[in-house]
Amino acid sequence: MGTMIELVARDGHRLSAWRADPVGTPKGGLVVVQEIFGLNEHIRAVTDGFAAAGWLAIAPALFDRTGRGIELGYDPDGIAKGREIAFGQPQDAALADVAAAIDEARRLTGTAAVVGYCWGGTLAWLAATRLGADAAVGYYGGGIAKAAAETPRAPVMLHFGETDHAIPMSDVEAIRAAQPGIPVHVYPAGHGFNCSARGSFHAPSAELALKRTLAYLDATVAGA
């Protein structure tokens, strides 16, 4: 079980974050980046899960620039409000908050990988191309295709669902074409397949993606 901490971004903004510590020496630091629903129970549980796997994991509250403690449901109203908050702020502001978590994870462990989901999946990609993360894993990041020409400065793995209503397979193929050296996995599932609180949850895909993610982090960060 994690605890809430406070981070300070480089522009002076103070934000909350959920920090979960492993038993024993961490394999490394890991930043977990939220969907468009806030730093909610699901993201906190995901962060705790990575700590149970040996990582010191930190999930920054990216909605704190709009309001503290925002947690949204997965219903249409929650989706609409989440999109309004996430895409109504400058992307650089969200990246500054991710960078604050990267800095803290690296201060505590010496390394900082990033794993992100949905909106956070796109930010995880940008953490590899712009923020100097040690590795990144992105789950169904809808904005990755638009930024696929950016050069990652760290190992990256991407996960997508083949029936994702928001990310067409043409986008996935465009990413593969632009980044042929990056492992891109596609699952028989839709958007949000990793989230057990959503109707699109697909347990077999979530389990396989997590297995691949942990192995990739072990190989690229813990074993580096």
C-alpha positions as CSV (number, residue, x, y, z in Angstrom):
1,M,0.0,0.0,0.0
2,G,1.4,3.4,-1.0
3,T,1.2,6.8,0.5
4,M,0.5,10.3,-0.8
5,I,3.5,12.6,-1.2
6,E,4.1,16.0,-2.7
7,L,6.3,16.8,-5.7
8,V,7.5,20.2,-7.0
9,A,7.7,20.7,-10.7
10,R,10.5,22.8,-12.2
11,D,8.0,25.7,-12.8
12,G,7.2,25.7,-9.0
13,H,3.9,23.9,-9.3
14,R,3.2,21.6,-6.3
15,L,1.4,18.4,-7.0
16,S,0.4,15.3,-5.1
17,A,1.7,11.9,-6.1
18,W,1.1,8.3,-4.9
19,R,4.4,6.6,-3.9
20,A,4.6,2.8,-3.3
21,D,7.8,1.2,-2.0
22,P,8.8,-2.4,-2.5
23,V,10.0,-4.8,0.1
24,G,13.8,-4.6,0.2
25,T,16.0,-2.8,-2.3
26,P,14.1,-1.4,-5.3
27,K,15.0,-2.7,-8.8
28,G,14.8,0.9,-9.8
29,G,12.4,3.9,-10.0
30,L,9.2,3.8,-12.0
31,V,6.8,6.6,-12.8
32,V,3.2,5.5,-13.5
33,V,1.2,8.0,-15.6
34,Q,-2.6,8.1,-15.3
35,E,-5.4,7.9,-17.8
36,I,-7.8,10.8,-18.2
37,F,-9.6,9.9,-14.9
38,G,-7.2,11.3,-12.4
39,L,-5.0,9.7,-9.8
40,N,-7.9,7.3,-8.9
41,E,-8.1,4.0,-7.1
42,H,-7.2,2.0,-10.2
43,I,-4.0,4.0,-10.9
44,R,-3.0,3.7,-7.2
45,A,-3.6,0.0,-7.4
46,V,-1.5,-0.3,-10.5
47,T,1.3,1.6,-8.8
48,D,1.1,-0.6,-5.7
49,G,1.3,-3.6,-8.1
50,F,4.6,-2.4,-9.6
51,A,5.9,-1.9,-6.1
52,A,5.0,-5.5,-5.3
53,A,7.0,-6.5,-8.3
54,G,10.1,-4.8,-6.9
55,W,9.9,-1.2,-8.2
56,L,9.7,2.1,-6.3
57,A,6.7,3.5,-8.1
58,I,5.4,7.0,-8.2
59,A,2.2,8.2,-9.8
60,P,1.9,12.0,-10.2
61,A,-1.5,13.6,-9.9
62,L,-1.6,15.4,-13.3
63,F,-5.0,17.0,-12.7
64,D,-3.7,19.0,-9.7
65,R,-3.2,22.0,-11.9
66,T,-6.9,22.1,-12.3
67,G,-7.9,21.0,-8.8
68,R,-6.7,18.8,-6.0
69,G,-8.1,15.3,-5.6
70,I,-9.9,15.0,-8.9
71,E,-11.0,11.4,-9.5
72,L,-13.5,10.6,-12.3
73,G,-15.7,7.7,-13.1
74,Y,-15.6,5.7,-16.4
75,D,-19.0,6.8,-17.4
76,P,-19.7,9.2,-20.3
77,D,-19.7,12.2,-18.0
78,G,-16.3,11.1,-16.5
79,I,-14.9,10.6,-19.9
80,A,-16.0,14.0,-21.1
81,K,-14.8,15.8,-18.0
82,G,-11.5,13.9,-18.1
83,R,-10.9,14.9,-21.7
84,E,-11.7,18.5,-20.9
85,I,-9.1,18.6,-18.1
86,A,-6.4,16.6,-19.8
87,F,-6.5,18.3,-23.2
88,G,-7.5,21.7,-21.8
89,Q,-4.1,22.2,-20.2
90,P,-0.8,22.7,-22.1
91,Q,0.9,19.4,-22.8
92,D,4.1,20.9,-21.5
93,A,2.5,21.3,-18.1
94,A,1.6,17.6,-17.9
95,L,5.1,16.8,-19.0
96,A,6.6,19.0,-16.4
97,D,4.7,17.1,-13.7
98,V,5.9,13.8,-15.2
99,A,9.4,15.2,-15.1
100,A,9.0,16.0,-11.4
101,A,8.1,12.4,-10.7
102,I,11.1,11.2,-12.9
103,D,13.4,13.4,-10.9
104,E,12.1,12.1,-7.6
105,A,12.3,8.4,-8.7
106,R,15.8,9.0,-10.0
107,R,16.8,10.8,-6.8
108,L,15.6,7.8,-4.7
109,T,16.9,4.9,-6.8
110,G,19.2,6.2,-9.5
111,T,16.9,5.3,-12.3
112,A,13.5,6.3,-13.6
113,A,11.4,4.4,-16.2
114,V,7.9,5.5,-17.1
115,V,4.7,3.4,-17.7
116,G,1.6,5.2,-18.9
117,Y,-2.0,4.4,-19.9
118,C,-4.2,6.1,-22.4
119,W,-3.3,9.8,-22.1
120,G,-0.5,8.6,-20.0
121,G,0.6,6.2,-22.7
122,T,1.3,9.2,-25.0
123,L,3.1,11.0,-22.2
124,A,5.2,7.9,-21.6
125,W,6.3,8.0,-25.2
126,L,7.2,11.7,-24.9
127,A,9.0,11.0,-21.6
128,A,11.3,8.8,-23.7
129,T,11.7,11.3,-26.5
130,R,11.9,14.6,-24.5
131,L,12.4,14.0,-20.8
132,G,15.3,11.6,-20.6
133,A,13.5,8.6,-19.0
134,D,15.6,5.5,-18.7
135,A,12.8,3.4,-20.4
136,A,9.2,3.8,-21.3
137,V,6.2,1.6,-21.8
138,G,3.0,3.0,-23.3
139,Y,-0.4,1.4,-23.3
140,Y,-2.9,2.6,-26.0
141,G,-1.6,6.1,-26.2
142,G,-3.8,7.9,-28.7
143,G,-1.3,10.7,-29.4
144,I,1.7,8.5,-30.1
145,A,1.1,8.3,-33.9
146,K,1.2,12.1,-34.2
147,A,4.6,12.1,-32.5
148,A,6.0,8.9,-34.0
149,A,8.7,10.7,-35.8
150,E,10.3,11.9,-32.6
151,T,13.5,10.0,-31.6
152,P,13.3,8.1,-28.4
153,R,16.4,8.4,-26.2
154,A,15.6,5.3,-24.2
155,P,14.2,1.8,-24.8
156,V,10.4,1.9,-25.5
157,M,7.7,-0.8,-25.7
158,L,4.1,-0.1,-26.8
159,H,0.8,-2.0,-26.3
160,F,-2.3,-1.5,-28.3
161,G,-5.7,-3.2,-28.7
162,E,-6.7,-4.3,-32.2
163,T,-10.4,-3.3,-31.6
164,D,-9.6,0.1,-30.0
165,H,-12.3,2.5,-31.1
166,A,-10.0,5.5,-30.5
167,I,-6.8,4.2,-32.1
168,P,-7.1,2.7,-35.6
169,M,-4.7,0.0,-36.6
170,S,-3.5,2.3,-39.4
171,D,-2.0,4.5,-36.5
172,V,-0.3,1.4,-35.1
173,E,1.1,0.5,-38.4
174,A,2.3,4.1,-38.9
175,I,4.1,3.9,-35.6
176,R,5.7,0.6,-36.6
177,A,6.9,2.1,-39.9
178,A,8.3,5.1,-38.2
179,Q,10.0,3.2,-35.4
180,P,10.9,-0.3,-36.7
181,G,13.2,-1.1,-33.8
182,I,10.5,-0.7,-31.1
183,P,8.5,-3.7,-29.9
184,V,4.8,-3.0,-30.6
185,H,2.4,-5.5,-29.3
186,V,-1.3,-5.8,-30.4
187,Y,-3.9,-7.6,-28.3
188,P,-7.4,-9.0,-29.1
189,A,-8.9,-6.2,-27.0
190,G,-10.2,-2.6,-27.1
191,H,-9.2,0.7,-25.5
192,G,-8.5,0.5,-21.8
193,F,-8.1,-3.3,-21.7
194,N,-5.7,-3.1,-18.7
195,C,-8.3,-1.4,-16.4
196,S,-10.4,-3.8,-14.4
197,A,-12.8,-1.0,-13.6
198,R,-13.8,-0.5,-17.2
199,G,-16.1,-2.6,-19.4
200,S,-13.4,-2.9,-22.0
201,F,-11.1,-4.8,-19.5
202,H,-9.7,-8.0,-21.0
203,A,-7.9,-10.0,-18.4
204,P,-5.8,-12.3,-20.8
205,S,-4.5,-9.2,-22.6
206,A,-3.8,-7.3,-19.4
207,E,-1.9,-10.2,-17.9
208,L,0.2,-10.8,-21.0
209,A,1.0,-7.1,-21.4
210,L,2.0,-6.8,-17.7
211,K,4.2,-9.9,-18.1
212,R,5.9,-8.3,-21.1
213,T,6.2,-4.9,-19.4
214,L,7.9,-6.3,-16.3
215,A,10.3,-8.4,-18.3
216,Y,11.1,-5.4,-20.5
217,L,11.8,-3.2,-17.4
218,D,13.9,-5.9,-15.8
219,A,16.0,-6.2,-19.0
220,T,16.4,-2.5,-19.8
221,V,16.5,-0.8,-16.4
222,A,17.0,-3.3,-13.5
223,G,19.4,-5.4,-15.5
224,A,21.2,-2.5,-17.1
